[in-house]
């Protein structure tokens, strides 16, 4: 299992980024959370098998058609195995 924190910058709020992220995470069997940050970025915690996390990070670097991703920061974390779904906060 692998757990990461992803922070996405760009035009990522007000464009349904969180909903698209939740849908993609569910499709890839990823558990975690996504939320808007006060500074206009989006913060994601994701936990799943290594291959699925790699695919998810790749998707996050582009985002949905409605968004413009300028930068992502990925931080590796210790797996917690405490998530039961992928939730929008």
PDB file of N, CA, C and O in Angstrom, chain B, residues numbered from 101:
ATOM      1  N   UNK B 101       0.846  -1.189   0.000  1.00  0.00           N
ATOM      2  CA  UNK B 101       0.000   0.000   0.000  1.00  0.00           C
ATOM      3  C   UNK B 101       0.885   1.244   0.000  1.00  0.00           C
ATOM      4  O   UNK B 101       2.004   1.242   0.513  1.00  0.00           O
ATOM      5  N   UNK B 102       0.352   2.283  -0.582  1.00  0.00           N
ATOM      6  CA  UNK B 102       1.066   3.550  -0.682  1.00  0.00           C
ATOM      7  C   UNK B 102       0.099   4.673  -0.350  1.00  0.00           C
ATOM      8  O   UNK B 102      -1.059   4.651  -0.767  1.00  0.00           O
ATOM      9  N   UNK B 103       0.583   5.657   0.404  1.00  0.00           N
ATOM     10  CA  UNK B 103      -0.227   6.824   0.771  1.00  0.00           C
ATOM     11  C   UNK B 103       0.539   8.080   0.402  1.00  0.00           C
ATOM     12  O   UNK B 103       1.726   8.213   0.700  1.00  0.00           O
ATOM     13  N   UNK B 104      -0.167   9.013  -0.259  1.00  0.00           N
ATOM     14  CA  UNK B 104       0.455  10.262  -0.664  1.00  0.00           C
ATOM     15  C   UNK B 104      -0.450  11.440  -0.338  1.00  0.00           C
ATOM     16  O   UNK B 104      -1.670  11.321  -0.229  1.00  0.00           O
ATOM     17  N   UNK B 105       0.210  12.581  -0.188  1.00  0.00           N
ATOM     18  CA  UNK B 105      -0.493  13.866  -0.120  1.00  0.00           C
ATOM     19  C   UNK B 105      -0.170  14.579  -1.425  1.00  0.00           C
ATOM     20  O   UNK B 105       0.995  14.709  -1.800  1.00  0.00           O
ATOM     21  N   UNK B 106      -1.210  15.038  -2.112  1.00  0.00           N
ATOM     22  CA  UNK B 106      -1.049  15.745  -3.381  1.00  0.00           C
ATOM     23  C   UNK B 106      -1.662  17.124  -3.222  1.00  0.00           C
ATOM     24  O   UNK B 106      -2.816  17.251  -2.812  1.00  0.00           O
ATOM     25  N   UNK B 107      -0.901  18.150  -3.543  1.00  0.00           N
ATOM     26  CA  UNK B 107      -1.422  19.509  -3.531  1.00  0.00           C
ATOM     27  C   UNK B 107      -1.373  20.016  -4.970  1.00  0.00           C
ATOM     28  O   UNK B 107      -0.317  20.034  -5.602  1.00  0.00           O
ATOM     29  N   UNK B 108      -2.535  20.427  -5.473  1.00  0.00           N
ATOM     30  CA  UNK B 108      -2.676  20.821  -6.867  1.00  0.00           C
ATOM     31  C   UNK B 108      -2.932  22.321  -6.938  1.00  0.00           C
ATOM     32  O   UNK B 108      -3.822  22.843  -6.267  1.00  0.00           O
ATOM     33  N   UNK B 109      -2.132  23.014  -7.766  1.00  0.00           N
ATOM     34  CA  UNK B 109      -2.280  24.462  -7.942  1.00  0.00           C
ATOM     35  C   UNK B 109      -2.688  24.764  -9.376  1.00  0.00           C
ATOM     36  O   UNK B 109      -2.378  24.008 -10.297  1.00  0.00           O
ATOM     37  N   UNK B 110      -3.379  25.868  -9.549  1.00  0.00           N
ATOM     38  CA  UNK B 110      -3.845  26.305 -10.862  1.00  0.00           C
ATOM     39  C   UNK B 110      -5.284  26.757 -10.755  1.00  0.00           C
ATOM     40  O   UNK B 110      -5.718  27.227  -9.703  1.00  0.00           O
ATOM     41  N   UNK B 111      -6.023  26.619 -11.837  1.00  0.00           N
ATOM     42  CA  UNK B 111      -7.458  26.912 -11.789  1.00  0.00           C
ATOM     43  C   UNK B 111      -8.152  25.609 -11.428  1.00  0.00           C
ATOM     44  O   UNK B 111      -8.604  24.866 -12.298  1.00  0.00           O
ATOM     45  N   UNK B 112      -8.229  25.344 -10.117  1.00  0.00           N
ATOM     46  CA  UNK B 112      -8.720  24.054  -9.634  1.00  0.00           C
ATOM     47  C   UNK B 112      -9.879  24.185  -8.644  1.00  0.00           C
ATOM     48  O   UNK B 112     -10.354  23.187  -8.101  1.00  0.00           O
ATOM     49  N   UNK B 113     -10.325  25.402  -8.415  1.00  0.00           N
ATOM     50  CA  UNK B 113     -11.506  25.601  -7.578  1.00  0.00           C
ATOM     51  C   UNK B 113     -12.588  26.251  -8.431  1.00  0.00           C
ATOM     52  O   UNK B 113     -12.307  27.107  -9.270  1.00  0.00           O
ATOM     53  N   UNK B 114     -13.829  25.829  -8.202  1.00  0.00           N
ATOM     54  CA  UNK B 114     -14.949  26.350  -8.974  1.00  0.00           C
ATOM     55  C   UNK B 114     -15.081  25.691 -10.345  1.00  0.00           C
ATOM     56  O   UNK B 114     -15.812  26.186 -11.203  1.00  0.00           O
ATOM     57  N   UNK B 115     -14.384  24.586 -10.554  1.00  0.00           N
ATOM     58  CA  UNK B 115     -14.426  23.882 -11.842  1.00  0.00           C
ATOM     59  C   UNK B 115     -14.733  22.392 -11.650  1.00  0.00           C
ATOM     60  O   UNK B 115     -14.453  21.579 -12.531  1.00  0.00           O
ATOM     61  N   UNK B 116     -15.304  22.044 -10.506  1.00  0.00           N
ATOM     62  CA  UNK B 116     -15.682  20.666 -10.164  1.00  0.00           C
ATOM     63  C   UNK B 116     -14.481  19.732 -10.035  1.00  0.00           C
ATOM     64  O   UNK B 116     -14.610  18.521 -10.217  1.00  0.00           O
ATOM     65  N   UNK B 117     -13.316  20.292  -9.720  1.00  0.00           N
ATOM     66  CA  UNK B 117     -12.108  19.474  -9.587  1.00  0.00           C
ATOM     67  C   UNK B 117     -12.282  18.406  -8.518  1.00  0.00           C
ATOM     68  O   UNK B 117     -11.889  17.258  -8.724  1.00  0.00           O
ATOM     69  N   UNK B 118     -12.871  18.770  -7.371  1.00  0.00           N
ATOM     70  CA  UNK B 118     -13.029  17.785  -6.288  1.00  0.00           C
ATOM     71  C   UNK B 118     -13.938  16.640  -6.697  1.00  0.00           C
ATOM     72  O   UNK B 118     -13.648  15.482  -6.394  1.00  0.00           O
ATOM     73  N   UNK B 119     -15.037  16.947  -7.383  1.00  0.00           N
ATOM     74  CA  UNK B 119     -15.971  15.900  -7.807  1.00  0.00           C
ATOM     75  C   UNK B 119     -15.318  14.970  -8.836  1.00  0.00           C
ATOM     76  O   UNK B 119     -15.430  13.749  -8.727  1.00  0.00           O
ATOM     77  N   UNK B 120     -14.642  15.541  -9.826  1.00  0.00           N
ATOM     78  CA  UNK B 120     -13.936  14.716 -10.808  1.00  0.00           C
ATOM     79  C   UNK B 120     -12.854  13.870 -10.136  1.00  0.00           C
ATOM     80  O   UNK B 120     -12.640  12.714 -10.503  1.00  0.00           O
ATOM     81  N   UNK B 121     -12.172  14.459  -9.146  1.00  0.00           N
ATOM     82  CA  UNK B 121     -11.128  13.726  -8.418  1.00  0.00           C
ATOM     83  C   UNK B 121     -11.735  12.553  -7.659  1.00  0.00           C
ATOM     84  O   UNK B 121     -11.182  11.453  -7.665  1.00  0.00           O
ATOM     85  N   UNK B 122     -12.858  12.780  -7.013  1.00  0.00           N
ATOM     86  CA  UNK B 122     -13.541  11.711  -6.289  1.00  0.00           C
ATOM     87  C   UNK B 122     -13.951  10.591  -7.253  1.00  0.00           C
ATOM     88  O   UNK B 122     -13.772   9.412  -6.947  1.00  0.00           O
ATOM     89  N   UNK B 123     -14.489  10.953  -8.395  1.00  0.00           N
ATOM     90  CA  UNK B 123     -14.901   9.945  -9.382  1.00  0.00           C
ATOM     91  C   UNK B 123     -13.711   9.139  -9.881  1.00  0.00           C
ATOM     92  O   UNK B 123     -13.799   7.918 -10.008  1.00  0.00           O
ATOM     93  N   UNK B 124     -12.599   9.812 -10.166  1.00  0.00           N
ATOM     94  CA  UNK B 124     -11.401   9.115 -10.638  1.00  0.00           C
ATOM     95  C   UNK B 124     -10.858   8.195  -9.549  1.00  0.00           C
ATOM     96  O   UNK B 124     -10.455   7.065  -9.828  1.00  0.00           O
ATOM     97  N   UNK B 125     -10.849   8.679  -8.315  1.00  0.00           N
ATOM     98  CA  UNK B 125     -10.358   7.859  -7.201  1.00  0.00           C
ATOM     99  C   UNK B 125     -11.212   6.602  -7.039  1.00  0.00           C
ATOM    100  O   UNK B 125     -10.678   5.511  -6.842  1.00  0.00           O
ATOM    101  N   UNK B 126     -12.511   6.749  -7.122  1.00  0.00           N
ATOM    102  CA  UNK B 126     -13.394   5.581  -7.008  1.00  0.00           C
ATOM    103  C   UNK B 126     -13.136   4.600  -8.143  1.00  0.00           C
ATOM    104  O   UNK B 126     -13.132   3.388  -7.927  1.00  0.00           O
ATOM    105  N   UNK B 127     -12.922   5.108  -9.335  1.00  0.00           N
ATOM    106  CA  UNK B 127     -12.636   4.259 -10.495  1.00  0.00           C
ATOM    107  C   UNK B 127     -11.346   3.457 -10.301  1.00  0.00           C
ATOM    108  O   UNK B 127     -11.246   2.319 -10.758  1.00  0.00           O
ATOM    109  N   UNK B 128     -10.362   4.053  -9.625  1.00  0.00           N
ATOM    110  CA  UNK B 128      -9.070   3.410  -9.404  1.00  0.00           C
ATOM    111  C   UNK B 128      -8.972   2.682  -8.061  1.00  0.00           C
ATOM    112  O   UNK B 128      -7.906   2.181  -7.703  1.00  0.00           O
ATOM    113  N   UNK B 129     -10.082   2.622  -7.317  1.00  0.00           N
ATOM    114  CA  UNK B 129     -10.121   1.965  -6.002  1.00  0.00           C
ATOM    115  C   UNK B 129      -9.170   2.636  -5.019  1.00  0.00           C
ATOM    116  O   UNK B 129      -8.462   1.967  -4.266  1.00  0.00           O
ATOM    117  N   UNK B 130      -9.164   3.964  -5.036  1.00  0.00           N
ATOM    118  CA  UNK B 130      -8.335   4.754  -4.126  1.00  0.00           C
ATOM    119  C   UNK B 130      -9.198   5.280  -3.000  1.00  0.00           C
ATOM    120  O   UNK B 130     -10.323   5.728  -3.223  1.00  0.00           O
ATOM    121  N   UNK B 131      -8.670   5.224  -1.794  1.00  0.00           N
ATOM    122  CA  UNK B 131      -9.352   5.759  -0.614  1.00  0.00           C
ATOM    123  C   UNK B 131      -8.652   7.035  -0.193  1.00  0.00           C
ATOM    124  O   UNK B 131      -7.460   7.208  -0.446  1.00  0.00           O
ATOM    125  N   UNK B 132      -9.402   7.945   0.461  1.00  0.00           N
ATOM    126  CA  UNK B 132      -8.787   9.171   0.957  1.00  0.00           C
ATOM    127  C   UNK B 132      -9.757  10.326   0.996  1.00  0.00           C
ATOM    128  O   UNK B 132     -10.960  10.150   1.188  1.00  0.00           O
ATOM    129  N   UNK B 133      -9.197  11.537   0.806  1.00  0.00           N
ATOM    130  CA  UNK B 133     -10.003  12.756   0.878  1.00  0.00           C
ATOM    131  C   UNK B 133      -9.485  13.777  -0.123  1.00  0.00           C
ATOM    132  O   UNK B 133      -8.341  13.718  -0.572  1.00  0.00           O
ATOM    133  N   UNK B 134     -10.368  14.719  -0.458  1.00  0.00           N
ATOM    134  CA  UNK B 134      -9.998  15.875  -1.271  1.00  0.00           C
ATOM    135  C   UNK B 134     -10.712  17.089  -0.695  1.00  0.00           C
ATOM    136  O   UNK B 134     -11.876  17.017  -0.304  1.00  0.00           O
ATOM    137  N   UNK B 135      -9.982  18.219  -0.651  1.00  0.00           N
ATOM    138  CA  UNK B 135     -10.605  19.436  -0.134  1.00  0.00           C
ATOM    139  C   UNK B 135      -9.953  20.663  -0.759  1.00  0.00           C
ATOM    140  O   UNK B 135      -8.801  20.628  -1.190  1.00  0.00           O
ATOM    141  N   UNK B 136     -10.728  21.756  -0.794  1.00  0.00           N
ATOM    142  CA  UNK B 136     -10.202  23.042  -1.227  1.00  0.00           C
ATOM    143  C   UNK B 136      -9.398  23.667  -0.096  1.00  0.00           C
ATOM    144  O   UNK B 136      -9.773  23.554   1.071  1.00  0.00           O
ATOM    145  N   UNK B 137      -8.307  24.316  -0.433  1.00  0.00           N
ATOM    146  CA  UNK B 137      -7.520  25.080   0.527  1.00  0.00           C
ATOM    147  C   UNK B 137      -7.847  26.561   0.372  1.00  0.00           C
ATOM    148  O   UNK B 137      -8.233  26.993  -0.715  1.00  0.00           O
ATOM    149  N   UNK B 138      -7.701  27.347   1.441  1.00  0.00           N
ATOM    150  CA  UNK B 138      -8.037  28.771   1.381  1.00  0.00           C
ATOM    151  C   UNK B 138      -7.244  29.560   0.333  1.00  0.00           C
ATOM    152  O   UNK B 138      -7.703  30.604  -0.130  1.00  0.00           O
ATOM    153  N   UNK B 139      -6.075  29.074  -0.037  1.00  0.00           N
ATOM    154  CA  UNK B 139      -5.236  29.804  -0.993  1.00  0.00           C
ATOM    155  C   UNK B 139      -5.544  29.462  -2.452  1.00  0.00           C
ATOM    156  O   UNK B 139      -4.822  29.903  -3.346  1.00  0.00           O
ATOM    157  N   UNK B 140      -6.602  28.685  -2.712  1.00  0.00           N
ATOM    158  CA  UNK B 140      -7.006  28.375  -4.075  1.00  0.00           C
ATOM    159  C   UNK B 140      -6.499  27.044  -4.594  1.00  0.00           C
ATOM    160  O   UNK B 140      -6.856  26.644  -5.702  1.00  0.00           O
ATOM    161  N   UNK B 141      -5.680  26.351  -3.828  1.00  0.00           N
ATOM    162  CA  UNK B 141      -5.190  25.038  -4.234  1.00  0.00           C
ATOM    163  C   UNK B 141      -6.141  23.952  -3.732  1.00  0.00           C
ATOM    164  O   UNK B 141      -7.054  24.224  -2.952  1.00  0.00           O
ATOM    165  N   UNK B 142      -5.917  22.733  -4.184  1.00  0.00           N
ATOM    166  CA  UNK B 142      -6.684  21.572  -3.736  1.00  0.00           C
ATOM    167  C   UNK B 142      -5.716  20.591  -3.090  1.00  0.00           C
ATOM    168  O   UNK B 142      -4.633  20.330  -3.614  1.00  0.00           O
ATOM    169  N   UNK B 143      -6.126  20.045  -1.934  1.00  0.00           N
ATOM    170  CA  UNK B 143      -5.305  19.088  -1.190  1.00  0.00           C
ATOM    171  C   UNK B 143      -5.974  17.720  -1.229  1.00  0.00           C
ATOM    172  O   UNK B 143      -7.169  17.584  -0.967  1.00  0.00           O
ATOM    173  N   UNK B 144      -5.177  16.714  -1.563  1.00  0.00           N
ATOM    174  CA  UNK B 144      -5.679  15.348  -1.701  1.00  0.00           C
ATOM    175  C   UNK B 144      -4.824  14.412  -0.853  1.00  0.00           C
ATOM    176  O   UNK B 144      -3.595  14.483  -0.883  1.00  0.00           O
ATOM    177  N   UNK B 145      -5.478  13.540  -0.100  1.00  0.00           N
ATOM    178  CA  UNK B 145      -4.803  12.422   0.554  1.00  0.00           C
ATOM    179  C   UNK B 145      -5.325  11.170  -0.120  1.00  0.00           C
ATOM    180  O   UNK B 145      -6.536  10.958  -0.192  1.00  0.00           O
ATOM    181  N   UNK B 146      -4.419  10.338  -0.614  1.00  0.00           N
ATOM    182  CA  UNK B 146      -4.824   9.156  -1.364  1.00  0.00           C
ATOM    183  C   UNK B 146      -4.032   7.945  -0.898  1.00  0.00           C
ATOM    184  O   UNK B 146      -2.830   8.025  -0.649  1.00  0.00           O
ATOM    185  N   UNK B 147      -4.735   6.819  -0.786  1.00  0.00           N
ATOM    186  CA  UNK B 147      -4.098   5.578  -0.353  1.00  0.00           C
ATOM    187  C   UNK B 147      -4.634   4.422  -1.191  1.00  0.00           C
ATOM    188  O   UNK B 147      -5.845   4.252  -1.332  1.00  0.00           O
ATOM    189  N   UNK B 148      -3.714   3.629  -1.746  1.00  0.00           N
ATOM    190  CA  UNK B 148      -4.087   2.479  -2.577  1.00  0.00           C
ATOM    191  C   UNK B 148      -2.821   1.714  -2.945  1.00  0.00           C
ATOM    192  O   UNK B 148      -1.737   1.993  -2.433  1.00  0.00           O
ATOM    193  N   UNK B 149      -2.980   0.756  -3.832  1.00  0.00           N
ATOM    194  CA  UNK B 149      -1.838   0.021  -4.362  1.00  0.00           C
ATOM    195  C   UNK B 149      -0.951   0.973  -5.169  1.00  0.00           C
ATOM    196  O   UNK B 149      -1.428   1.969  -5.713  1.00  0.00           O
ATOM    197  N   UNK B 150       0.329   0.658  -5.239  1.00  0.00           N
ATOM    198  CA  UNK B 150       1.305   1.530  -5.901  1.00  0.00           C
ATOM    199  C   UNK B 150       0.897   1.917  -7.320  1.00  0.00           C
ATOM    200  O   UNK B 150       0.943   3.095  -7.676  1.00  0.00           O
ATOM    201  N   UNK B 151       0.501   0.944  -8.127  1.00  0.00           N
ATOM    202  CA  UNK B 151       0.161   1.217  -9.523  1.00  0.00           C
ATOM    203  C   UNK B 151      -1.009   2.180  -9.636  1.00  0.00           C
ATOM    204  O   UNK B 151      -1.005   3.070 -10.487  1.00  0.00           O
ATOM    205  N   UNK B 152      -2.016   2.005  -8.776  1.00  0.00           N
ATOM    206  CA  UNK B 152      -3.183   2.882  -8.826  1.00  0.00           C
ATOM    207  C   UNK B 152      -2.810   4.313  -8.401  1.00  0.00           C
ATOM    208  O   UNK B 152      -3.309   5.279  -8.977  1.00  0.00           O
ATOM    209  N   UNK B 153      -1.951   4.443  -7.414  1.00  0.00           N
ATOM    210  CA  UNK B 153      -1.503   5.776  -6.992  1.00  0.00           C
ATOM    211  C   UNK B 153      -0.731   6.446  -8.127  1.00  0.00           C
ATOM    212  O   UNK B 153      -0.915   7.638  -8.375  1.00  0.00           O
ATOM    213  N   UNK B 154       0.120   5.708  -8.811  1.00  0.00           N
ATOM    214  CA  UNK B 154       0.853   6.277  -9.948  1.00  0.00           C
ATOM    215  C   UNK B 154      -0.106   6.799 -11.014  1.00  0.00           C
ATOM    216  O   UNK B 154       0.087   7.897 -11.537  1.00  0.00           O
ATOM    217  N   UNK B 155      -1.126   6.027 -11.335  1.00  0.00           N
ATOM    218  CA  UNK B 155      -2.122   6.454 -12.324  1.00  0.00           C
ATOM    219  C   UNK B 155      -2.877   7.690 -11.843  1.00  0.00           C
ATOM    220  O   UNK B 155      -3.156   8.600 -12.623  1.00  0.00           O
ATOM    221  N   UNK B 156      -3.205   7.714 -10.557  1.00  0.00           N
ATOM    222  CA  UNK B 156      -3.940   8.838  -9.980  1.00  0.00           C
ATOM    223  C   UNK B 156      -3.093  10.116 -10.011  1.00  0.00           C
ATOM    224  O   UNK B 156      -3.602  11.182 -10.357  1.00  0.00           O
ATOM    225  N   UNK B 157      -1.827  10.018  -9.658  1.00  0.00           N
ATOM    226  CA  UNK B 157      -0.936  11.189  -9.695  1.00  0.00           C
ATOM    227  C   UNK B 157      -0.845  11.717 -11.127  1.00  0.00           C
ATOM    228  O   UNK B 157      -0.883  12.926 -11.353  1.00  0.00           O
ATOM    229  N   UNK B 158      -0.726  10.815 -12.074  1.00  0.00           N
ATOM    230  CA  UNK B 158      -0.667  11.228 -13.484  1.00  0.00           C
ATOM    231  C   UNK B 158      -1.937  11.977 -13.871  1.00  0.00           C
ATOM    232  O   UNK B 158      -1.872  13.009 -14.539  1.00  0.00           O
ATOM    233  N   UNK B 159      -3.095  11.459 -13.452  1.00  0.00           N
ATOM    234  CA  UNK B 159      -4.358  12.135 -13.744  1.00  0.00           C
ATOM    235  C   UNK B 159      -4.409  13.504 -13.063  1.00  0.00           C
ATOM    236  O   UNK B 159      -4.826  14.483 -13.681  1.00  0.00           O
ATOM    237  N   UNK B 160      -3.991  13.582 -11.799  1.00  0.00           N
ATOM    238  CA  UNK B 160      -4.020  14.849 -11.061  1.00  0.00           C
ATOM    239  C   UNK B 160      -3.142  15.914 -11.708  1.00  0.00           C
ATOM    240  O   UNK B 160      -3.428  17.106 -11.588  1.00  0.00           O
ATOM    241  N   UNK B 161      -2.088  15.503 -12.384  1.00  0.00           N
ATOM    242  CA  UNK B 161      -1.200  16.475 -13.020  1.00  0.00           C
ATOM    243  C   UNK B 161      -1.855  17.143 -14.225  1.00  0.00           C
ATOM    244  O   UNK B 161      -1.377  18.172 -14.704  1.00  0.00           O
ATOM    245  N   UNK B 162      -2.947  16.561 -14.715  1.00  0.00           N
ATOM    246  CA  UNK B 162      -3.706  17.161 -15.820  1.00  0.00           C
ATOM    247  C   UNK B 162      -5.069  17.655 -15.348  1.00  0.00           C
ATOM    248  O   UNK B 162      -5.519  18.732 -15.739  1.00  0.00           O
ATOM    249  N   UNK B 163      -5.723  16.853 -14.499  1.00  0.00           N
ATOM    250  CA  UNK B 163      -7.041  17.197 -13.995  1.00  0.00           C
ATOM    251  C   UNK B 163      -8.109  17.061 -15.061  1.00  0.00           C
ATOM    252  O   UNK B 163      -7.830  16.613 -16.174  1.00  0.00           O
ATOM    253  N   UNK B 164      -9.330  17.447 -14.725  1.00  0.00           N
ATOM    254  CA  UNK B 164     -10.425  17.383 -15.692  1.00  0.00           C
ATOM    255  C   UNK B 164     -10.291  18.508 -16.725  1.00  0.00           C
ATOM    256  O   UNK B 164      -9.513  19.445 -16.546  1.00  0.00           O
ATOM    257  N   UNK B 165     -11.056  18.395 -17.793  1.00  0.00           N
ATOM    258  CA  UNK B 165     -11.034  19.391 -18.867  1.00  0.00           C
ATOM    259  C   UNK B 165     -11.366  20.790 -18.355  1.00  0.00           C
ATOM    260  O   UNK B 165     -10.874  21.782 -18.894  1.00  0.00           O
ATOM    261  N   UNK B 166     -12.185  20.873 -17.332  1.00  0.00           N
ATOM    262  CA  UNK B 166     -12.619  22.171 -16.806  1.00  0.00           C
ATOM    263  C   UNK B 166     -11.531  22.897 -16.013  1.00  0.00           C
ATOM    264  O   UNK B 166     -11.671  24.086 -15.724  1.00  0.00           O
ATOM    265  N   UNK B 167     -10.470  22.212 -15.664  1.00  0.00           N
ATOM    266  CA  UNK B 167      -9.416  22.779 -14.810  1.00  0.00           C
ATOM    267  C   UNK B 167      -8.165  23.109 -15.622  1.00  0.00           C
ATOM    268  O   UNK B 167      -8.008  22.684 -16.767  1.00  0.00           O
ATOM    269  N   UNK B 168      -7.283  23.882 -14.989  1.00  0.00           N
ATOM    270  CA  UNK B 168      -5.941  24.121 -15.520  1.00  0.00           C
ATOM    271  C   UNK B 168      -4.962  23.861 -14.386  1.00  0.00           C
ATOM    272  O   UNK B 168      -4.909  24.622 -13.420  1.00  0.00           O
ATOM    273  N   UNK B 169      -4.202  22.809 -14.498  1.00  0.00           N
ATOM    274  CA  UNK B 169      -3.240  22.458 -13.453  1.00  0.00           C
ATOM    275  C   UNK B 169      -1.895  23.077 -13.808  1.00  0.00           C
ATOM    276  O   UNK B 169      -1.324  22.787 -14.859  1.00  0.00           O
ATOM    277  N   UNK B 170      -1.393  23.938 -12.916  1.00  0.00           N
ATOM    278  CA  UNK B 170      -0.090  24.582 -13.119  1.00  0.00           C
ATOM    279  C   UNK B 170       1.034  23.815 -12.432  1.00  0.00           C
ATOM    280  O   UNK B 170       2.168  23.801 -12.912  1.00  0.00           O
ATOM    281  N   UNK B 171       0.712  23.176 -11.300  1.00  0.00           N
ATOM    282  CA  UNK B 171       1.749  22.502 -10.523  1.00  0.00           C
ATOM    283  C   UNK B 171       1.106  21.510  -9.563  1.00  0.00           C
ATOM    284  O   UNK B 171       0.011  21.746  -9.053  1.00  0.00           O
ATOM    285  N   UNK B 172       1.798  20.395  -9.322  1.00  0.00           N
ATOM    286  CA  UNK B 172       1.384  19.496  -8.242  1.00  0.00           C
ATOM    287  C   UNK B 172       2.603  19.181  -7.389  1.00  0.00           C
ATOM    288  O   UNK B 172       3.727  19.076  -7.880  1.00  0.00           O
ATOM    289  N   UNK B 173       2.345  19.035  -6.108  1.00  0.00           N
ATOM    290  CA  UNK B 173       3.365  18.616  -5.150  1.00  0.00           C
ATOM    291  C   UNK B 173       2.910  17.285  -4.570  1.00  0.00           C
ATOM    292  O   UNK B 173       1.783  17.169  -4.087  1.00  0.00           O
ATOM    293  N   UNK B 174       3.775  16.288  -4.614  1.00  0.00           N
ATOM    294  CA  UNK B 174       3.443  14.965  -4.093  1.00  0.00           C
ATOM    295  C   UNK B 174       4.374  14.662  -2.932  1.00  0.00           C
ATOM    296  O   UNK B 174       5.597  14.722  -3.067  1.00  0.00           O
ATOM    297  N   UNK B 175       3.783  14.336  -1.793  1.00  0.00           N
ATOM    298  CA  UNK B 175       4.544  13.969  -0.601  1.00  0.00           C
ATOM    299  C   UNK B 175       4.198  12.538  -0.224  1.00  0.00           C
ATOM    300  O   UNK B 175       3.028  12.200  -0.045  1.00  0.00           O
ATOM    301  N   UNK B 176       5.211  11.709  -0.104  1.00  0.00           N
ATOM    302  CA  UNK B 176       4.999  10.317   0.314  1.00  0.00           C
ATOM    303  C   UNK B 176       4.763  10.281   1.829  1.00  0.00           C
ATOM    304  O   UNK B 176       5.465  10.946   2.591  1.00  0.00           O
ATOM    305  N   UNK B 177       3.775   9.501   2.250  1.00  0.00           N
ATOM    306  CA  UNK B 177       3.422   9.355   3.659  1.00  0.00           C
ATOM    307  C   UNK B 177       3.384   7.876   4.025  1.00  0.00           C
ATOM    308  O   UNK B 177       3.327   7.006   3.155  1.00  0.00           O
ATOM    309  N   UNK B 178       3.415   7.611   5.315  1.00  0.00           N
ATOM    310  CA  UNK B 178       3.255   6.238   5.788  1.00  0.00           C
ATOM    311  C   UNK B 178       1.793   5.823   5.612  1.00  0.00           C
ATOM    312  O   UNK B 178       0.899   6.597   5.954  1.00  0.00           O
ATOM    313  N   UNK B 179       1.530   4.636   5.095  1.00  0.00           N
ATOM    314  CA  UNK B 179       0.144   4.164   4.975  1.00  0.00           C
ATOM    315  C   UNK B 179      -0.538   4.111   6.342  1.00  0.00           C
ATOM    316  O   UNK B 179       0.072   3.730   7.342  1.00  0.00           O
ATOM    317  N   UNK B 180      -1.804   4.498   6.364  1.00  0.00           N
ATOM    318  CA  UNK B 180      -2.579   4.465   7.616  1.00  0.00           C
ATOM    319  C   UNK B 180      -3.634   3.374   7.601  1.00  0.00           C
ATOM    320  O   UNK B 180      -3.988   2.830   8.647  1.00  0.00           O
ATOM    321  N   UNK B 181      -4.135   3.054   6.414  1.00  0.00           N
ATOM    322  CA  UNK B 181      -5.203   2.056   6.255  1.00  0.00           C
ATOM    323  C   UNK B 181      -6.432   2.402   7.093  1.00  0.00           C
ATOM    324  O   UNK B 181      -7.114   1.516   7.609  1.00  0.00           O
ATOM    325  N   UNK B 182      -6.707   3.707   7.221  1.00  0.00           N
ATOM    326  CA  UNK B 182      -7.830   4.139   8.042  1.00  0.00           C
ATOM    327  C   UNK B 182      -8.996   4.683   7.210  1.00  0.00           C
ATOM    328  O   UNK B 182     -10.076   4.917   7.752  1.00  0.00           O
ATOM    329  N   UNK B 183      -8.797   4.885   5.918  1.00  0.00           N
ATOM    330  CA  UNK B 183      -9.872   5.412   5.071  1.00  0.00           C
ATOM    331  C   UNK B 183     -10.832   4.285   4.694  1.00  0.00           C
ATOM    332  O   UNK B 183     -10.425   3.135   4.525  1.00  0.00           O
ATOM    333  N   UNK B 184     -12.107   4.633   4.567  1.00  0.00           N
ATOM    334  CA  UNK B 184     -13.112   3.656   4.158  1.00  0.00           C
ATOM    335  C   UNK B 184     -13.752   4.019   2.835  1.00  0.00           C
ATOM    336  O   UNK B 184     -14.507   3.227   2.272  1.00  0.00           O
ATOM    337  N   UNK B 185     -13.458   5.217   2.329  1.00  0.00           N
ATOM    338  CA  UNK B 185     -14.020   5.710   1.072  1.00  0.00           C
ATOM    339  C   UNK B 185     -13.112   6.837   0.577  1.00  0.00           C
ATOM    340  O   UNK B 185     -12.061   7.099   1.162  1.00  0.00           O
ATOM    341  N   UNK B 186     -13.525   7.498  -0.500  1.00  0.00           N
ATOM    342  CA  UNK B 186     -12.833   8.698  -0.948  1.00  0.00           C
ATOM    343  C   UNK B 186     -13.837   9.826  -0.819  1.00  0.00           C
ATOM    344  O   UNK B 186     -14.807   9.892  -1.573  1.00  0.00           O
ATOM    345  N   UNK B 187     -13.605  10.715   0.138  1.00  0.00           N
ATOM    346  CA  UNK B 187     -14.593  11.734   0.498  1.00  0.00           C
ATOM    347  C   UNK B 187     -14.161  13.132   0.090  1.00  0.00           C
ATOM    348  O   UNK B 187     -12.976  13.465   0.100  1.00  0.00           O
ATOM    349  N   UNK B 188     -15.151  13.942  -0.270  1.00  0.00           N
ATOM    350  CA  UNK B 188     -14.940  15.368  -0.467  1.00  0.00           C
ATOM    351  C   UNK B 188     -15.196  16.038   0.866  1.00  0.00           C
ATOM    352  O   UNK B 188     -16.239  15.836   1.487  1.00  0.00           O
ATOM    353  N   UNK B 189     -14.232  16.838   1.300  1.00  0.00           N
ATOM    354  CA  UNK B 189     -14.380  17.542   2.581  1.00  0.00           C
ATOM    355  C   UNK B 189     -14.785  18.977   2.309  1.00  0.00           C
ATOM    356  O   UNK B 189     -14.966  19.755   3.245  1.00  0.00           O
TER     357      UNK B 189
END
